[in-house]
């Protein structure tokens, strides 16, 4: 199994126990493709020549650039450039391959996300291109790309996932998935994980890839857009319902520091003394709430060196390493930009060799080297930390407390390379992750105890830490994708896994609908778990001007049906919602020791009694520089304004305001004219000059809601 992470090609070993960086390339990898001769083609975008790798992992660079994304079809490799250029090669895995150009994509080349092989209406394999807007198909007979019936909303996160599965095509838009079945008349339907045309970025997650998994369709949800506690995961669709197949669990226990007091103390030992002599490494996971006490929340400290957070700005903090020297100045290295998000788990590594003052610290954030600034250049020789205890989460004086949670703290007396950094990051912090190599691992505090005053050392050196004031906390062991940040504060307590005060409130919704009469209001909720009577949501509504909430009932279901529905009468009795404005509140309820309710999506609809619609047929006389009784001569500019207003109204997709002959205002929608009826008739004078245009207009009266 090979995949790309930035510019690195990575593989999993045969035992599925470790990751290895096979090779790093000069720029990010844009696509991986198994070619006609079982070679791996490695596309590097428009700026660099693509490479290929044979089965012995020997690499060759070609002399062909401009390979952005590709697909294998008819024993040929195909490539699409970012400018829409399109070509194929039957022998792409040679140093100087020949590519044959075909007609490319010219209208939306910068929106193309994926190339996949699907089926046409006759069941023949063809190539599709998914984009932010159109789903396109390549017509091999006429050498041209054409649009299918499928059009998305143009959001930058649409079209990233596309796959042919179970005799249908599936296309992602945000967190939504559309099913497209080709035929004489194509069918298009939504099949789940959707909300109003795709959940936008601020709803914490998008589908970034889809895969044919045989009896399941798999979607990879990327939650890196989240600013809070969303988790990436894989969600599987069996043709009827969705379930969470896997999620980034983050399920280890952690230590929580409150930003005012608390620390872990480790008695000094030869194993952890002067770890930067000749090169050393600090590795950990942090989830900060701020930059800590005194704007310098300590992650780990040993008197003569300190690793800490600082300079909080717009929801991010910087990472810094301080090292004490006996000369005029000490050494300090700090990330140039604010690299660590508040309220987000982040993997941090710093490597440093204190043997020479010219050496700089190297800081990795989530597996990637980030720019750092040497704010103070060291002079002299590093001062020894022998005799000083190690503290986690604070200085030994309890003066600069970390604010947030810390997990998987490791110390090495060697410098970790990029492959180890990447591997350790990819393994995450949940489920007892093991470092790629334990060579020179001198301290490893997993923070897994969950209770008591001891944080055990798993390095083999038995340098256990003593916990003072800091609190044990459970890591997130629930798979969920929250709605916006207004989602309530769900916390652990001793009786239930989560408090029932966790809730989500909608914004105010318009419920008046002018004079139309509502039959009832329907509330649909999509929940992301196999729920039962102990795990569900209460639904409440509030009418504008009322300070109380009315209980509408419970949203429950079964393990096979994860959509729950409520029907609310819309009459004037029992405080039912007939007000102009109404909002809803979904309250999470659980009596289970392991599960918490998950609200993926909600929809509120007012079901109307049918009303009669007014249809207006009229002719509008648009005069060109003629005299009227009351207004005098109409100049040409006014004629142009009237003409343009009618033309715009005819093509408008929204209600248009008109004034009727009785001076009442109406909202109308312009309807198509019957076949054979002209849009306008010209009235000319004896010299052939246009005097009037008689516009034929049919309008339907509409009511705004």
Secondary structure, 3 states (H helix, E strand, C coil): CEEEECCEEEEECCCCCCEEEEEECCCCCCEEEECCCCCEEEECECCCCCEEECCCCCEEECCCCCECEEEEECCEEEEECCCCCEEEECCCCCCCCCCEEECCCCCCHHHEEEEEEEECCCCCEEEEEEECCEEEEEECCCCEEEEEEEECCCCCCEEEEEEEECCEEEEEECCEEEEEECCCCCEEEECCCCCCCCCCHHHCCEEEEEEECCCCEEEEEECCCCCCCCCCEEEEECCCCEEEEEECCCCCEEEEEECCCCEEEECCCHHHCCCCCCCEEEEEEEEECCCCHHHCCEEEECCCEEEEEEEEECCEEEEEEEECECCCCCEEEEECCCCEECCCCEEEEEEECCCCCCCCCEEEECCEEECEEEEECCCCCECCCCCCCEEECCCCCCCCCCEEEEEEEEEECCCCCHHHHHHHHHCCCCCCCCCCCCCCEEEEECCCCCCCCEECECCCCCCCEEEECCEEEECCCCCCCCCCCCCCCCCCCCCCCCCCCCEEECCCEECCCCCCCEEEEEEEEEECCCCCCCEEEEEEEEECCCCCCEEEEEECCCCCCCEEEEEEECCCCCCCCCCCEEEEEEEEEECCCCCCCCEEEEEEEEEECCCCCCEEEEEEEEECCCEECCCEECCHHHHHHHHHHHHHHHHCCCCEEEECCCCCEEEEEECCCCCCCCCEEEEECCCCCEEEEEEEEEEEECCCC
